[in-house]
C-alpha cells in the first residue's frame, strides 16, 4: 500500500465515531494527569494496558497515544502556576512561566503554553506523516559516538542557564553529575555512592530532584517569607495576546517545531531534552537574553513547542523500529506487544490502518487539546486565588503523592524534602537550579554512550573523530563553549 492509500486508511480510522471518541477520552485524561505534579503518563498508560487488552489494537493505541501527548500538553499548568512540573518535559517551562504568573500574568502564560503546544504538536504530526519512513533510517545512523557528542553539546550550553555567574552554574552542573552517578552501575553491577543504603541502588529518580528543587524549594521560600506579601498574588490577568506577543512567539514556534521533532526521533532524547535544548537555543540567539528567567514570552513558547513536537517525533523509532525513546514510549512498546502488534519496518506495510490511524488521530487530538484548554484557562488559573496556607499544603501533598507513586518508597519522600532544602539554599545564594537539572538528565546518558562507544571501538578514542556526525557536533560543542568565553574577555578588556 502506498503512502496516499495509507493516509486515506488512517483518515477513515481517525475520523470514525469510535476513533474520535477515544482520542477525546485520551487527551482529556492525559491533560489532567499532566497537571498533577509528578503524575506522568507512564503510570496511566501502564494501568490502561490490561483495560485495553480486548480492544481493537488501533483504537487502544489511539487512546494511549492521546494520554501521552495530552499529559505533555497539560503538564505546563502546574509548572506555570505552582513551579511544580507536572511531568519532566515541562521543567524548562517553569523558568519563565512561573515568574510570569508571579507578575500577575498567569492567564497569558497559560495561553502562550497552549498555543505553542498546539503549534509544536501539529507541525510535528505533519513532519511525522511526510518523513516517518525516511527518519527511521536516519535514527539508525545515530550510534553511541553520536549520542555522546549530542549530550556533550547539550552540556556546553550550561553557561546559558546561569543567572549571571558562570562559576555558580558550573558548580550546579557538577552537583547534577554527582547525583546521577549514585546507584548501581548498569554495566559492571558495582554500587557507586550508595553508602550501603539499598534504597539508593536504583539511583535517584529525576522527578524527585525536579519537584524538590522547584516545588518544595518554592514552598520553603514561601514559608520563610510568610509575612511578606507577594505582588500580584491571585491576579490572573488577561488571556489576550497582543500582536507583539504573537510576533515573539512565531520564531520559537517555527524553529522549535522542527528541532523538537528531530530530537524526538532520536531514541533516548525525548521531550525533556528537547525542551531544555529548545529553551537554551532561543536564549542564545535572543537579542535580549537577560529577559529569560523573568517571564519572557519566548522562554515559555520555546520549551512548550519543543516538548510537544518531540512527543510526536518519538513515535517514529517506536513504530518504525520498535525502539522506545523514553520511559513512556517503552511502556507503549509493551502495550503494542501485549496487543500482538510487533513494531518494526514492516508495520507500515502490514498494518497501515494502525500506523496511519495513530498519526492522523494526532491531528484531531491537538485540535481537541486546544479547544479543551483555552476555555478552561480562566478557571485553572484561579488556583492562584487559593489562600497561601492551603496552597502550600496542596503543593506538598501532590508532590509527595507524585514521588511516592514512582517507586512506592518512603525513602524517596525524604529525598524530596532534602532536595527541597538544597533548592532553597541554592535560591538563597543565587545558584541556578537549571544547570543541575540539565547535567542530571544528560550525565547518565553521556556516560552510557561513552562507554558503549569505547566498547565498540576497543577503547579507541578516534571513533569520535572518524564519524562525520559525531565530529560535527563535537566541533559545534567546542565553539559553543569557547565563544561565550571569548566574548566575555573582549567585553572585560573594553
C-alpha positions as CSV (number, residue, x, y, z in Angstrom):
1,X,0.0,0.0,0.0
2,X,1.3,3.4,-1.0
3,X,1.6,6.4,1.3
4,X,-1.5,8.1,-0.1
5,X,-3.6,5.0,0.3
6,X,-2.3,4.6,3.9
7,X,-3.3,8.2,4.7
8,X,-6.8,7.6,3.4
9,X,-6.9,4.5,5.5
10,X,-5.8,6.4,8.5
11,X,-8.4,9.1,7.9
12,X,-11.2,6.5,7.9
13,X,-9.9,5.2,11.3
14,X,-9.2,8.6,13.0
15,X,-12.5,10.3,11.8
16,X,-14.7,7.4,12.8
17,X,-17.0,8.0,15.8
18,X,-15.1,5.4,17.8
19,X,-11.7,6.9,16.9
20,X,-12.7,10.4,17.7
21,X,-14.3,9.4,21.0
22,X,-11.2,7.5,22.2
23,X,-8.9,10.4,21.1
24,X,-11.1,12.8,23.2
25,X,-11.0,10.5,26.2
26,X,-7.3,10.0,25.9
27,X,-6.3,13.7,25.6
28,X,-8.8,14.7,28.3
29,X,-7.4,12.2,30.8
30,X,-3.8,13.0,29.8
31,X,-4.3,16.7,30.3
32,X,-5.5,16.3,33.9
33,X,-2.8,13.7,34.6
34,X,-0.2,16.1,33.3
35,X,-1.5,18.9,35.6
36,X,-0.8,16.9,38.7
37,X,2.8,17.4,39.9
38,X,4.8,14.3,39.4
39,X,2.0,12.1,38.0
40,X,3.2,11.5,34.5
41,X,1.7,9.4,31.7
42,X,3.7,6.3,32.4
43,X,1.6,5.1,35.3
44,X,-1.6,6.0,33.4
45,X,-0.6,4.0,30.3
46,X,0.6,1.1,32.4
47,X,-2.8,0.9,34.1
48,X,-4.6,1.1,30.7
49,X,-2.7,-1.9,29.2
50,X,-5.0,-4.6,30.9
51,X,-8.1,-2.4,30.3
52,X,-7.4,-2.3,26.5
53,X,-6.5,-5.9,26.2
54,X,-9.7,-6.8,24.3
55,X,-9.9,-3.6,22.3
56,X,-9.1,-3.2,18.7
57,X,-5.3,-2.5,18.6
58,X,-5.7,0.7,16.6
59,X,-8.3,2.1,19.0
60,X,-6.2,1.1,22.0
61,X,-3.1,2.7,20.7
62,X,-5.0,5.9,19.7
63,X,-6.3,6.1,23.3
64,X,-2.9,5.6,24.9
65,X,-1.1,8.0,22.5
66,X,-3.8,10.6,23.4
67,X,-2.9,10.2,27.1
68,X,0.8,10.6,26.3
69,X,0.7,13.8,24.3
70,X,-2.2,15.1,26.4
71,X,-0.1,14.8,29.5
72,X,2.8,16.7,27.9
73,X,0.3,19.4,26.7
74,X,-1.2,19.8,30.2
75,X,2.0,19.4,32.2
76,X,2.8,23.1,31.8
77,X,-0.1,24.1,34.0
78,X,1.4,23.2,37.4
79,X,4.9,24.4,36.2
80,X,3.4,27.8,35.4
81,X,1.1,28.2,38.4
82,X,2.9,26.4,41.2
83,X,6.5,26.0,40.0
84,X,5.8,22.3,40.3
85,X,6.5,20.5,37.0
86,X,3.6,18.2,36.0
87,X,6.0,16.0,34.0
88,X,9.7,16.0,33.4
89,X,9.2,17.5,29.9
90,X,7.8,20.8,31.4
91,X,10.6,21.6,33.8
92,X,12.0,24.2,31.4
93,X,8.6,25.9,31.1
94,X,8.7,26.8,34.8
95,X,11.8,29.0,34.2
96,X,9.7,31.8,32.7
97,X,6.2,30.5,33.2
98,X,6.2,30.8,37.0
99,X,7.8,34.3,37.0
100,X,5.1,35.5,34.6
101,X,2.4,34.1,36.8
102,X,4.0,35.8,39.8
103,X,3.9,39.0,37.8
104,X,0.1,38.7,37.5
105,X,0.0,37.3,34.0
106,X,-0.9,33.6,34.7
107,X,-3.7,33.7,32.1
108,X,-1.3,35.0,29.4
109,X,1.4,32.4,30.4
110,X,-1.1,29.5,30.1
111,X,-2.4,30.9,26.8
112,X,1.1,31.1,25.3
113,X,1.8,27.5,26.5
114,X,-1.4,26.2,25.0
115,X,-0.9,27.8,21.6
116,X,2.8,26.9,21.4
117,X,2.0,23.3,22.4
118,X,-0.7,23.2,19.6
119,X,1.8,24.6,17.1
120,X,4.6,22.2,18.0
121,X,2.2,19.2,18.1
122,X,0.6,20.0,14.8
123,X,3.8,20.7,12.8
124,X,5.4,17.6,14.1
125,X,2.5,15.4,13.1
126,X,2.8,16.8,9.5
127,X,6.5,16.0,9.6
128,X,5.8,12.6,11.0
129,X,3.3,11.9,8.2
130,X,5.7,13.1,5.5
131,X,9.1,11.7,6.7
132,X,8.5,8.8,9.1
133,X,10.0,6.1,6.9
134,X,13.0,8.3,6.0
135,X,13.6,9.5,9.5
136,X,13.6,5.9,10.8
137,X,16.6,5.1,8.7
138,X,18.3,8.3,9.9
139,X,17.7,7.3,13.5
140,X,19.6,4.1,12.9
141,X,22.7,6.1,11.9
142,X,22.9,7.6,15.4
143,X,25.2,5.3,17.4
144,X,26.8,5.7,20.8
145,X,29.5,8.2,19.5
146,X,26.9,10.4,18.0
147,X,24.8,10.3,21.2
148,X,27.8,11.1,23.3
149,X,28.6,14.1,21.1
150,X,25.0,15.3,21.3
151,X,24.9,15.1,25.1
152,X,28.3,16.9,25.3
153,X,26.9,19.6,23.1
154,X,23.9,20.0,25.5
155,X,26.3,20.3,28.5
156,X,28.3,23.1,26.9
157,X,25.1,25.2,27.0
158,X,25.1,25.2,30.8
159,X,26.6,28.7,30.9
160,X,23.4,29.9,29.1
161,X,21.3,28.8,32.0
162,X,23.2,30.9,34.6
163,X,21.7,34.0,36.1
164,X,25.0,35.9,35.8
165,X,27.7,33.8,37.5
166,X,29.1,31.1,35.2
167,X,31.1,29.6,38.1
168,X,27.9,29.1,40.1
169,X,26.3,27.5,37.0
170,X,29.2,25.1,36.7
171,X,29.1,24.2,40.4
172,X,25.4,23.4,40.0
173,X,26.2,21.2,36.9
174,X,28.9,19.3,38.8
175,X,26.3,18.6,41.6
176,X,24.0,17.2,38.9
177,X,26.7,15.0,37.5
178,X,27.5,13.8,41.0
179,X,23.9,12.9,41.8
180,X,23.4,11.0,38.5
181,X,26.3,8.6,39.4
182,X,24.5,7.4,42.5
183,X,23.3,3.8,42.3
184,X,24.3,0.5,40.7
185,X,26.5,0.6,37.6
186,X,24.4,-0.8,34.7
187,X,27.4,-2.4,33.0
188,X,29.5,-3.7,35.9
189,X,26.9,-4.1,38.6
190,X,29.1,-2.3,41.2
191,X,27.5,0.2,43.5
192,X,28.5,3.8,43.5
193,X,28.0,6.3,46.3
194,X,25.1,4.4,47.9
195,X,26.8,4.3,51.4
196,X,25.5,0.7,51.8
197,X,21.9,2.0,51.6
198,X,19.8,-0.4,49.5
199,X,17.3,2.4,48.7
200,X,19.9,4.1,46.5
201,X,20.8,1.1,44.4
202,X,18.5,2.2,41.6
203,X,19.7,5.8,41.8
204,X,17.6,8.9,42.3
205,X,14.6,9.5,40.1
206,X,14.5,12.7,38.0
207,X,11.2,13.8,39.3
208,X,12.4,13.6,42.9
209,X,15.1,16.1,42.1
210,X,12.9,18.3,39.9
211,X,10.0,18.6,42.3
212,X,12.4,19.1,45.2
213,X,14.4,21.8,43.5
214,X,11.4,23.7,42.2
215,X,8.2,22.9,44.1
216,X,9.4,22.1,47.6
217,X,12.1,24.8,47.4
218,X,9.4,27.4,46.5
219,X,7.3,26.2,49.4
220,X,10.3,26.6,51.7
221,X,10.7,30.2,50.3
222,X,7.0,30.9,50.9
223,X,7.1,29.6,54.5
224,X,10.3,31.5,55.4
225,X,8.8,34.7,53.9
226,X,5.3,34.0,55.0
227,X,4.8,37.6,56.4
228,X,5.9,39.1,53.1
229,X,3.0,39.8,50.7
230,X,3.6,38.7,47.1
231,X,2.9,41.3,44.5
232,X,0.0,40.4,42.2
233,X,-0.8,37.3,44.2
234,X,-4.1,36.0,42.8
235,X,-4.1,38.4,39.9
236,X,-4.7,36.1,36.9
237,X,-4.5,38.8,34.2
238,X,-5.9,38.7,30.7
239,X,-5.7,35.8,28.3
240,X,-5.5,38.0,25.3
241,X,-2.2,38.0,23.5
242,X,-1.0,41.1,21.7
243,X,0.4,41.3,18.2
244,X,3.8,41.7,19.8
245,X,3.3,38.5,21.8
246,X,2.5,36.6,18.6
247,X,5.5,38.1,16.9
248,X,7.8,37.0,19.7
249,X,6.2,33.5,19.7
250,X,6.4,32.9,15.9
251,X,10.1,32.5,15.8
252,X,10.5,30.0,18.6
253,X,7.4,28.1,17.4
254,X,8.6,27.7,13.9
255,X,12.2,26.8,14.9
256,X,11.4,24.5,17.8
257,X,8.7,22.6,16.0
258,X,11.5,21.2,13.7
259,X,14.2,20.9,16.3
260,X,11.9,19.3,18.8
261,X,10.7,16.8,16.3
262,X,14.2,15.8,15.2
263,X,15.3,15.3,18.8
264,X,12.1,13.3,19.5
265,X,13.0,11.0,16.6
266,X,16.4,10.2,18.2
267,X,15.9,7.2,20.5
268,X,16.7,8.3,24.1
269,X,16.4,12.0,23.6
270,X,12.7,12.7,24.3
271,X,10.6,15.7,25.3
272,X,12.7,16.6,28.4
273,X,16.0,17.1,26.5
274,X,14.1,18.7,23.6
275,X,12.5,21.3,25.9
276,X,15.9,22.2,27.5
277,X,17.7,22.5,24.2
278,X,14.8,24.5,22.8
279,X,15.0,26.9,25.7
280,X,18.8,27.2,25.5
281,X,18.8,27.7,21.8
282,X,16.3,30.6,21.9
283,X,18.2,32.2,24.8
284,X,21.5,32.0,22.9
285,X,20.1,33.7,19.7
286,X,17.9,36.2,21.5
287,X,18.7,39.9,21.2
288,X,17.8,40.4,24.9
289,X,18.8,37.1,26.7
290,X,18.7,38.9,30.0
291,X,14.9,38.8,29.9
292,X,14.9,35.0,30.1
293,X,14.1,33.7,33.5
294,X,12.0,36.7,34.3
295,X,8.8,35.9,32.4
296,X,9.9,36.1,28.8
297,X,7.3,35.1,26.1
298,X,10.0,33.2,24.2
299,X,11.0,31.4,27.4
300,X,7.6,29.7,27.5
301,X,7.0,29.3,23.8
302,X,10.3,27.5,23.1
303,X,10.1,24.6,25.6
304,X,6.4,24.1,25.1
305,X,6.7,23.9,21.3
306,X,9.8,21.6,21.5
307,X,8.4,19.1,24.1
308,X,5.2,18.6,22.2
309,X,7.0,18.3,18.9
310,X,9.3,15.7,20.4
311,X,6.4,13.7,21.7
312,X,5.1,13.1,18.1
313,X,8.7,12.5,16.9
314,X,9.1,9.8,19.5
315,X,6.6,7.7,17.6
316,X,9.0,7.3,14.6
317,X,11.5,5.0,16.3
318,X,8.7,3.3,18.3
319,X,6.5,2.3,15.3
320,X,9.2,2.1,12.6
321,X,12.0,0.4,14.5
322,X,10.5,-0.8,17.7
323,X,12.9,1.3,19.7
324,X,11.5,3.3,22.6
325,X,12.9,6.9,23.0
326,X,11.6,7.4,26.6
327,X,10.1,5.7,29.6
328,X,6.6,6.4,28.3
329,X,7.3,5.0,24.8
330,X,8.9,2.0,26.4
331,X,5.5,1.3,28.2
332,X,3.8,1.9,24.8
333,X,6.1,-0.7,23.3
334,X,5.0,-3.1,25.9
335,X,1.4,-2.3,25.1
336,X,2.0,-3.0,21.4
337,X,3.4,-6.4,22.2
338,X,0.5,-7.2,24.5
339,X,-1.9,-6.3,21.7
340,X,0.1,-8.6,19.3
341,X,1.3,-5.7,17.2
342,X,5.1,-6.2,16.6
343,X,6.5,-2.8,15.7
344,X,9.2,-2.5,13.0
345,X,9.9,-1.6,9.4
346,X,7.1,-3.9,8.2
347,X,4.4,-2.2,10.3
348,X,3.6,0.4,7.7
349,X,3.1,-2.2,5.1
350,X,1.4,-4.9,7.1
351,X,-0.8,-2.7,9.3
352,X,-1.3,0.6,7.6
353,X,-4.6,1.2,9.4
354,X,-2.8,1.2,12.8
355,X,0.2,3.3,11.7
356,X,-1.6,6.0,9.8
357,X,-4.6,5.9,12.1
358,X,-2.5,6.8,15.1
359,X,-0.7,9.6,13.1
360,X,-4.0,11.1,11.8
361,X,-5.6,10.9,15.2
362,X,-2.8,13.2,16.5
363,X,-4.2,16.0,14.3
364,X,-7.6,15.6,15.9
365,X,-6.0,15.2,19.3
366,X,-4.1,18.5,19.1
367,X,-7.3,20.3,18.0
368,X,-9.2,18.8,20.9
369,X,-6.5,19.8,23.3
370,X,-6.6,23.4,22.2
371,X,-10.4,23.5,22.4
372,X,-10.3,21.9,25.8
373,X,-7.5,24.0,27.3
374,X,-8.2,27.6,26.1
375,X,-11.7,27.9,27.6
376,X,-10.5,26.3,30.9
377,X,-7.6,28.7,31.4
378,X,-9.6,31.3,33.5
379,X,-10.8,28.5,35.8
380,X,-7.4,26.7,36.0
381,X,-5.6,29.9,36.8
382,X,-7.9,30.5,39.8
383,X,-5.5,28.1,41.6
384,X,-3.6,31.3,42.5
385,X,-6.6,32.6,44.4
386,X,-6.4,29.8,46.9
387,X,-5.2,31.1,50.3
388,X,-1.4,30.6,50.7
389,X,-1.5,28.1,53.6
390,X,-3.9,25.9,51.7
391,X,-1.9,26.2,48.5
392,X,1.3,25.3,50.3
393,X,-0.4,22.2,51.7
394,X,-1.8,21.2,48.3
395,X,1.5,21.5,46.6
396,X,3.3,19.4,49.3
397,X,0.6,16.8,49.1
398,X,0.6,16.5,45.3
399,X,4.4,16.5,45.2
400,X,4.6,13.7,47.8
401,X,1.9,11.7,46.0
402,X,3.7,12.1,42.7
403,X,7.0,11.0,44.1
404,X,5.6,8.1,46.1
405,X,3.7,6.8,43.1
406,X,7.0,6.3,41.2
407,X,8.5,3.6,43.4
408,X,6.2,3.4,46.5
409,X,9.2,4.2,48.7
410,X,9.1,6.4,51.7
411,X,12.8,7.0,51.3
412,X,12.1,9.0,48.2
413,X,9.9,11.3,50.3
414,X,12.9,12.0,52.5
415,X,14.9,12.7,49.4
416,X,12.2,15.0,48.1
417,X,12.4,17.1,51.3
418,X,16.3,17.0,51.2
419,X,16.3,18.3,47.6
420,X,13.7,20.9,48.6
421,X,16.2,22.3,51.3
422,X,19.0,22.1,48.7
423,X,16.9,24.0,46.2
424,X,16.0,26.7,48.8
425,X,19.7,27.2,49.7
426,X,20.6,27.4,46.1
427,X,17.9,30.0,45.6
428,X,19.1,31.9,48.7
429,X,22.7,32.1,47.5
430,X,21.8,32.6,43.8
431,X,22.9,29.2,42.5
432,X,20.8,28.4,39.4
433,X,18.9,25.1,39.6
434,X,18.6,24.6,35.8
435,X,22.2,23.5,35.2
436,X,21.9,20.9,37.9
437,X,18.8,19.5,36.3
438,X,20.3,19.5,32.8
439,X,23.5,17.9,33.9
440,X,21.5,15.2,35.7
441,X,19.5,14.5,32.6
442,X,22.4,14.4,30.2
443,X,25.1,12.9,32.5
444,X,23.8,9.4,32.7
445,X,23.1,9.2,29.0
446,X,26.5,10.7,28.2
447,X,28.4,8.2,30.4
448,X,26.5,5.2,29.0
449,X,27.0,6.4,25.4
450,X,30.8,7.0,26.0
451,X,31.3,3.5,27.5
452,X,29.3,1.8,24.7
453,X,31.4,3.7,22.1
454,X,34.6,2.6,23.8
455,X,33.4,-1.0,23.8
456,X,32.5,-0.9,20.1
457,X,35.8,0.8,19.2
458,X,38.1,-1.3,21.5
459,X,38.9,1.8,23.6
460,X,40.0,3.8,20.6
461,X,39.1,7.5,21.1
462,X,39.4,8.3,17.5
463,X,36.0,6.8,16.9
464,X,34.6,10.2,17.9
465,X,36.6,11.9,15.1
466,X,36.2,9.5,12.3
467,X,32.4,9.6,12.2
468,X,31.2,12.8,10.5
469,X,28.1,13.4,12.6
470,X,29.9,13.0,15.9
471,X,32.8,15.1,14.7
472,X,30.5,17.9,13.5
473,X,28.7,18.0,16.9
474,X,31.9,18.0,18.8
475,X,33.1,21.0,16.8
476,X,29.9,22.8,17.5
477,X,30.2,21.9,21.2
478,X,33.7,23.3,21.3
479,X,32.6,26.6,19.6
480,X,29.6,26.8,21.9
481,X,31.9,26.5,24.9
482,X,34.6,28.9,23.7
483,X,32.6,31.7,22.0
484,X,31.0,33.0,25.2
485,X,34.4,33.0,27.0
486,X,36.0,35.0,24.1
487,X,33.1,37.5,24.1
488,X,33.3,37.9,27.9
489,X,37.1,38.6,27.7
490,X,36.6,41.1,24.9
491,X,33.9,42.9,26.9
492,X,36.1,42.9,30.0
493,X,39.1,44.3,28.1
494,X,37.0,47.1,26.6
